[in-house]
Amino acid sequence: MTDKILGPGSILGIVGGGQLGRMIALAAADYGLKAHVYAPDADSPAFDVAARTTCAAYDDAAALAEFARSVDVVTYEFENIPHATADILARHAALHPNAHALSTTQDRLSEKEFINGLGIPTAPFRAVDTPDDLDRAIEVIGLPAVLKTRRFGYDGKGQRMLRERAEGDRNALFAEFGGAPLILEGFVPFEREVSVVAARGRDGSFAAYDLCENEHRDHILALTRVPAPGVSAETGRAALEIARRIADALDYVGVLAVEMFLVREDGAERLVVNEIAPRVHNSGHWTSEGALTSQFAQHVRAVCGWPLGAPDRVGGLPVEMRNLIGAQADEWHALLAEPGAHLHLYGKGEARPGRKMGHVTRLGPAPAGS
């Protein structure tokens, strides 16, 4: 489909009805756009804030085609959309990010091959389809290593750390993954996990937010700090350049996140890319209050063909974002009473353990000497 620059009153189609879709829809409304959200779950949080909704399965070709014809551009809030779904959408509407970016990043093997093809380092890896493949991969990569599903893993799901060669029966281990294609990744002895959230426009323009430091608990992002403390300015610039090279190579349009490991060896810092998220990202939630342009507004700008906004931090202040996971969302009243705390709740019903229910951001004092 031919792209056109959209104006206020246009309709933004969002595939996926979770909190990311919800926040994209809210940002679109600020620009006078209407959001049409497509998701299979009737209680999707994004439905609450959308001008129009379609509740249908991701493999419902007729519903997908009707949805795409009803909007001016389509984007998505998560990367695990079937490739066939993206193809149907792209036949009937402009799709950003493009289907190639989606297919490249939703398979860990193709993603790492793509990143290495740009000369950007990742953990060592091997495809694993059989127990014999696993033995051969361990011979090459060594242990410890992480065995992962190639597709559909998130928040620690679909992976297992292997520390010893004789750890369990190989056939039983494969059965745990239900026959899914796997990848073995060498363990990276990292000092900390960092990420770059960035945007690329239709015209190739690029804007990146400052490098973030991320802390995970039980494989779920718990805390993001920006700028990443204790990281050199040179490493920060290198991280942003990695994100730019990836976005350009994918001909990407929209916001993406590049998750990386910071490795320190003999006092020197180096970056190893872990994965690419082709969407707005949890580690960018701080931008709603902490940046001149939020990642959600930036994504809307990019997919609509508009100029990208400034990614600078408000007042140069450091920012912290904490996820509210499960029962932590019950602290909402105390957080509302806290001066300077900015609360976001996602409108989800049951606060199950491990479920992201909201987040809170805090802008810190100006850095010394500013």
C-alpha positions in Angstrom: 0.0 0.0 0.0 1.1 3.6 -0.7 2.0 5.6 2.3 0.4 9.0 2.8 1.1 11.6 5.4 -1.8 11.5 7.8 -3.6 14.4 9.4 -5.7 14.9 12.5 -8.9 13.0 12.2 -7.2 10.0 10.5 -7.6 6.5 11.9 -4.7 4.6 13.4 -5.2 0.9 13.5 -3.5 -0.9 16.4 -3.1 -4.7 16.5 -3.0 -5.9 20.0 -5.0 -4.7 23.0 -2.6 -4.7 25.9 -1.1 -1.8 27.9 1.2 -0.8 25.0 -1.7 -0.5 22.6 -3.6 1.4 25.3 -0.8 4.0 25.6 -0.4 4.3 21.9 -4.1 5.0 21.5 -4.0 7.6 24.3 -1.0 9.4 22.6 -2.9 9.3 19.2 -5.9 11.0 20.8 -3.7 13.9 21.9 -2.9 14.5 18.2 -6.6 14.4 17.2 -6.4 10.9 15.8 -8.9 8.1 16.3 -7.6 4.6 17.3 -9.2 1.4 16.1 -7.8 -1.5 18.1 -7.9 -5.1 16.9 -7.5 -7.9 19.6 -8.9 -11.3 20.3 -9.7 -10.7 24.0 -12.9 -8.8 24.9 -11.4 -7.5 28.1 -8.3 -6.0 26.4 -7.1 -2.8 28.2 -6.7 -0.9 25.0 -10.4 -1.3 24.2 -11.3 1.1 27.0 -9.7 4.1 25.3 -10.2 3.3 21.6 -12.7 5.0 19.3 -13.5 1.7 17.7 -12.7 -1.9 18.4 -12.6 -5.3 16.6 -12.6 -8.4 18.8 -11.4 -11.2 16.5 -8.7 -13.8 16.2 -5.4 -13.0 14.7 -6.0 -15.7 12.0 -9.4 -14.4 11.0 -8.6 -13.3 7.5 -11.9 -11.6 6.8 -11.9 -9.7 10.0 -8.3 -8.6 9.5 -9.0 -7.4 6.0 -12.1 -5.4 7.1 -10.1 -3.9 10.0 -7.2 -2.8 7.7 -9.6 -1.3 5.1 -11.2 0.8 7.9 -8.0 2.6 9.0 -5.4 4.8 7.4 -2.3 3.0 8.8 -1.7 -0.1 10.9 0.8 -0.7 13.6 1.1 -3.3 16.3 1.9 -3.4 20.0 3.7 -6.7 20.2 5.9 -8.8 18.0 4.3 -12.2 18.2 1.8 -11.6 15.4 1.7 -14.5 12.8 3.5 -13.6 9.6 0.4 -14.4 7.7 -1.5 -11.8 9.7 1.0 -9.1 8.8 0.8 -10.1 5.1 -3.0 -9.7 5.2 -2.8 -6.3 6.9 -0.1 -5.1 4.5 -2.3 -5.9 1.5 -5.0 -3.6 2.6 -3.2 -0.8 4.5 0.2 0.7 5.1 1.9 -1.3 7.9 4.5 0.1 10.2 6.9 -1.4 11.2 7.1 -3.5 8.1 6.5 -7.2 7.9 10.2 -7.9 7.2 11.1 -6.2 10.5 8.5 -8.3 12.3 9.6 -11.6 10.8 13.3 -10.9 11.4 12.9 -10.1 15.1 10.3 -12.6 16.1 12.6 -15.5 15.6 15.7 -15.5 17.8 17.8 -17.3 15.2 17.1 -15.0 12.3 17.4 -12.0 14.6 20.9 -12.9 15.8 22.0 -13.8 12.3 20.7 -10.4 11.1 22.6 -8.6 14.0 25.8 -10.5 13.4 25.5 -9.7 9.7 25.8 -6.0 10.6 29.0 -6.7 12.4 27.3 -6.2 15.8 28.2 -8.7 18.5 25.7 -11.0 20.2 26.1 -14.0 22.5 27.4 -17.1 20.6 24.5 -19.2 19.4 23.5 -22.3 17.6 20.2 -23.6 16.2 19.0 -26.7 18.1 16.4 -29.0 16.6 17.3 -32.4 18.1 19.0 -33.7 21.3 22.1 -34.4 19.2 22.1 -30.8 18.0 22.1 -29.7 21.6 25.2 -31.9 22.4 27.0 -30.4 19.4 26.0 -26.9 20.3 27.3 -27.3 23.8 30.6 -28.6 22.4 31.0 -25.4 20.5 29.5 -22.8 22.9 30.3 -24.4 26.2 28.4 -24.0 29.5 26.8 -22.2 31.2 24.4 -21.5 28.3 20.7 -20.7 27.9 18.3 -22.9 25.9 15.4 -20.9 24.5 12.5 -21.3 22.2 13.2 -19.4 18.9 9.7 -17.8 19.0 7.1 -16.5 21.5 9.3 -16.2 24.6 9.0 -13.2 26.8 9.6 -12.3 30.5 11.7 -15.4 31.0 9.2 -17.8 29.5 10.4 -20.4 27.1 13.9 -20.7 28.3 16.1 -22.7 30.7 19.6 -22.1 32.0 22.0 -25.1 31.5 25.0 -25.1 33.9 26.3 -28.7 33.7 26.7 -31.1 30.8 24.9 -34.0 32.6 21.9 -31.8 33.5 18.9 -34.1 32.9 17.9 -36.4 30.1 18.1 -34.7 26.7 14.8 -36.1 25.5 13.0 -35.0 28.7 14.5 -31.6 28.3 13.2 -31.3 24.8 9.8 -32.4 25.9 9.7 -29.4 28.3 9.6 -27.2 25.2 6.9 -29.1 23.4 8.8 -29.8 20.3 9.3 -26.1 19.5 12.5 -25.1 17.5 15.2 -24.0 19.9 18.4 -22.0 20.1 21.3 -22.3 22.5 22.9 -19.1 23.5 26.2 -18.8 25.3 26.0 -17.1 28.7 27.3 -13.5 28.7 29.1 -12.5 31.9 27.5 -9.0 31.9 27.7 -6.3 34.5 24.3 -4.9 33.8 21.5 -4.9 31.3 20.9 -1.7 29.3 18.6 -0.7 26.5 18.2 2.0 23.8 14.7 3.1 22.9 14.7 4.9 19.5 12.5 5.9 16.6 13.0 6.0 12.9 10.7 8.0 10.6 9.5 7.3 7.1 12.1 9.7 5.7 14.9 7.9 7.5 15.1 10.5 10.3 16.3 9.0 13.6 15.9 10.0 17.3 17.1 8.0 20.3 16.5 8.4 24.0 19.3 8.2 26.5 20.7 4.7 27.3 18.7 3.1 30.2 19.8 0.6 32.9 17.3 -2.1 33.6 16.9 -4.4 36.6 14.9 -7.6 36.2 13.4 -9.7 39.0 12.1 -13.2 38.3 12.8 -12.4 34.6 10.4 -9.4 34.6 11.6 -5.8 34.2 11.3 -4.2 37.7 13.2 -1.0 37.4 14.6 1.3 34.7 17.0 4.2 35.4 18.0 6.8 32.9 20.6 7.8 32.1 22.3 4.5 32.9 24.5 5.3 35.9 28.2 4.6 35.8 28.3 4.1 32.0 30.7 6.2 30.0 29.5 8.7 27.5 31.4 6.9 24.8 29.5 3.6 25.5 26.3 5.6 25.5 27.0 7.0 22.1 28.0 3.5 20.8 24.7 2.0 22.0 22.7 4.7 20.2 24.7 4.1 17.0 24.0 0.3 17.3 20.3 1.1 17.4 20.5 3.4 14.4 22.3 0.8 12.3 19.7 -1.8 13.2 16.8 0.5 12.4 18.3 1.6 9.1 19.1 -2.0 8.0 15.4 -3.0 8.7 14.1 0.1 6.9 12.2 0.5 10.2 9.4 3.0 10.8 8.3 3.5 14.4 9.8 3.0 17.8 12.0 0.0 18.6 14.1 -1.1 21.6 17.5 -2.7 21.5 18.3 -4.7 24.6 22.0 -5.1 25.3 24.4 -6.5 27.9 27.2 -4.2 29.2 30.3 -6.3 29.7 33.3 -4.9 31.6 36.7 -6.5 31.0 39.9 -5.1 32.4 38.1 -1.8 33.1 36.9 -1.5 29.5 33.3 -1.5 28.5 31.7 -3.3 25.6 28.2 -3.9 24.4 26.6 -7.2 23.4 23.1 -7.1 21.8 20.6 -9.4 23.4 17.5 -8.8 21.4 15.4 -6.3 19.4 11.8 -5.4 20.3 10.1 -4.0 17.2 7.6 -1.9 19.2 7.3 0.6 22.0 9.0 -1.0 25.1 8.6 -1.3 28.8 12.0 0.3 29.4 10.8 3.4 27.6 7.8 4.0 29.8 9.8 6.7 31.7 9.5 8.9 28.6 5.8 9.8 29.3 6.9 12.3 32.0 10.7 12.2 31.7 11.2 13.2 28.0 10.0 16.0 25.8 8.3 13.5 23.5 7.1 10.2 25.0 7.9 7.0 23.1 4.2 6.6 22.4 3.8 10.0 20.9 7.0 9.3 19.0 5.7 6.1 17.6 2.5 7.8 16.4 4.5 10.5 14.8 6.7 8.0 12.9 4.0 5.8 11.6 1.9 8.8 10.5 4.7 10.3 8.5 5.2 13.2 10.8 8.4 14.9 12.1 10.0 13.1 15.0 9.9 14.9 18.4 12.8 15.7 20.6 13.9 12.8 22.8 15.7 14.9 25.4 15.0 14.4 29.1 12.9 17.1 30.7 15.3 19.5 32.3 18.1 17.0 32.0 16.7 15.3 35.1 17.5 11.6 35.9 14.4 9.5 35.8 13.3 6.2 37.4 10.5 3.9 36.3 9.2 1.0 38.4 6.8 -1.6 37.2 3.9 -2.4 39.4 3.6 -6.2 39.2 0.8 -8.2 40.6 -0.3 -7.0 44.1 2.1 -4.0 43.9 -0.6 -2.2 42.1 -2.6 -2.1 45.3 -0.2 0.6 46.4 -2.0 3.0 44.1 -3.4 5.2 46.9 -0.1 5.8 48.5 1.5 6.5 45.2 -1.1 9.1 44.4 -0.3 10.8 47.7 3.5 10.9 47.0 4.7 14.2 45.6 6.4 13.8 42.2 5.2 10.2 41.6 3.4 9.7 38.3 1.1 6.7 38.4 -0.1 4.7 35.3 -2.6 1.9 35.8 -3.5 -0.3 32.8 -7.1 -1.1 33.6 -6.5 -4.8 34.0 -8.8 -6.8 36.2 -7.1 -9.5 38.2 -3.7 -8.7 39.8 -2.0 -12.1 39.2 1.6 -12.7 40.3 4.0 -11.7 37.5 1.3 -9.6 35.7 2.2 -6.1 34.8 -0.6 -3.9 36.2 1.0 -0.5 35.9 4.1 1.6 36.5 5.2 4.7 38.3 7.8 7.2 37.2 9.8 9.7 39.3 11.9 12.5 38.1 15.0 13.0 40.2 16.9 16.1 41.2 19.0 17.9 38.6 22.5 16.5 38.3 25.1 18.3 40.4 26.5 21.3 38.6 23.6 21.7 36.2 
